[in-house]
Amino acid sequence: MTMINGGHLVGKYLKEVENVQIVFGISGGHIESILDGFTEYGIRTIDVRHEQAAAMMAHAWSVYTGRPGVCFVTAGPGFTNALTGIANAFLDNAPLVVLCGRHPLRDDLKGALQEINQIDMVKPVVKWVATCYDIKRIPEYLSIAFRQAVAGRPGPVFLELPPDILNVRIDASQALMPARRTRKYTVHPDDAELAAAAKIINAAKKPLFLGGSGVGFSACRDCLREFIETSGIPFYLLNYGRGELPDNHPLSLAGAGSVGLMTGIQQSDVIIAAGLRFNWILQSGAVIPPATKVVRIDIDPHEIDRNRMADAGLAGDAASVLAQLTPLIQKRNHGEWVDTLQSAARSLLDFEIRTRQTVSDPIHPIRLVSQIARHIGDDALYVADGGDTVYFGLTGFISRHRAGVIGTASGLLGCLGTGIPFAMAAKLARPDMKVLLLNGDGSMGFNGMEFDTMVRHNIPVVCVVNNDCAWGMIKHSQELSIGKERLQCCELGLRHYERVVAGLGGYGELVTRDEDIIPALERAFASGKPACINVITDPTVTSPATPLFYQSLNME
């Protein structure tokens, strides 16, 4: 008879069934036996300094690997600390499995340590939630959790595991260990809708393809390439869809920026939107002219007509739908239209293009991003976090890799502080690649202590702080709304983040001159350590994203 406790059952299932290699979290008494289960089954644990970072790292792991990320948190404050990261994953539709401790079942309603109704608190921001009450069913519950995380529209799931079932032992044969299922259930669009979509696309004179995170999570690179190169349609990939085709593809509009995107949308006669919600970034669909025909592809049928009625709606996984749609598409060359869009983008970005090439004092953020990109190139993973900082990074960085450029704070939650956890997960997922994080100085404050995590676990991310000594987007928005003389809670002052990182055991350097940017980057990467290059940038500069943000909050 082989005896096993509940915590070891967790480790056994994760390793032997789901092939989980790495998990993220913080230790706690309620989950002690789960931690020992990780040890028993050789699962690498990355223990962070705040649970929100654990959830964010697991979220990012799903983006960079295409497999659900796993985080573990203890009861009470461990759980509540993780809620921000869980909510962010929910709004980003990222498959995340949260394993959470709980006060003992036997102590319900007794005022137990960290007794709190976690289930009802987390329900609104997860796809599926459960408490396991029987040690023998732990593998079954885990199996359900992983299936729920990836089925249909992906998202986070939450499994609560009380110590009453984690710390007891049973005969291992009593716990059914489900086999990992690889079945896929694909929604097939109606044939009439496919034909209608193809008719609209084939008749288009100025079509534009927009791909979002649904394109990225469906891993549809080959299908997308065939569709784009058959149809000749210029494309713009956003969020986790960016990089599914390389930024330097001849039909890509990756460098057009948000202004170029809006201009392209307003000039198009047909828009094909795949795995992309019409949210506030697209003015909830209002940016699309009434006469423009819209073809929408989404795994969630409820998104097809959300905020804008589709002329043709194709419900299903992006890869599957594109594979069915492409044979109906005529071979076209929209070269003149592509040239028009790319020329318009260059015209709109003329100031930015000139700024990239111009030495400035103080350093302009656009120039900073340009110098970083020039030194590192497109064979890297870039992460940007902040307000204006995200705009500068998304516009200025180019990568040939899937999810190669991510603006972590550009999701629906607008969650700052995500950049450091995302960059850490990127480096763990792709240790062979350079990972560059462009961080605002405001967002640096949320998870800056995770540089200690990087040092302890040897995760050599290089972070460049775009330091304008303020919450820049908020500051400039206040200047527009209430005036420069009434700024409130938006100025931070000069803080030496590079010294903090050096004090934690990493590499740190302060940069105030343009000519020192690239040498500092060279030294940071050469150090082999987690590094922070703190670059003091022009505090008067704002981005085109700030007026958009301001207008979204002040529309009557």
Secondary structure, 3 states (H helix, E strand, C coil): CCEEEHHHHHHHHHHHCCCCCEEEECCCHHHHHHHHHHHHCCCEEEECCCHHHHHHHHHHHHHHHCCCEEEEECCCHHHHHHHHHHHHHHHCCCCEEEEECCCCHHHCCCCCCCCCCHHHHHHHHCCEEEECCCHHHHHHHHHHHHHHHHCCCCCEEEEECCHHHHCCEEEHHHCCCCCCCCCCCCCCCCHHHHHHHHHHHHHCCCEEEEECHHHHHCCCHHHHHHHHHHHCCCEEECHHHCCCCCCCCCCECHHHHHHHHHHHHHHCCEEEEECCCCCHHHHHHCCCCCCCEEEEEECCHHHCCCCCCCCEEEECCHHHHHHHHHHHCCCCCCHHHHHHHHHHHHHHCHHHHHHHCCCCCCECHHHHHHHHHHHHCCCEEEEEECCHHHHHHHHHCCCCCCCCEEEHHHCCCCCCCCHHHHHHHHHHHCCCCEEEEEEEHHHHHHHCCHHHHHHHHCCCCEEEEEECCECHHHHHHHHHHCCHHHCCCCECCCCCHHHHHHHCCCEEEEECCHHHHHHHHHHHHHHCCCEEEEEEECCCCCCCHHHHHHHHHHCC
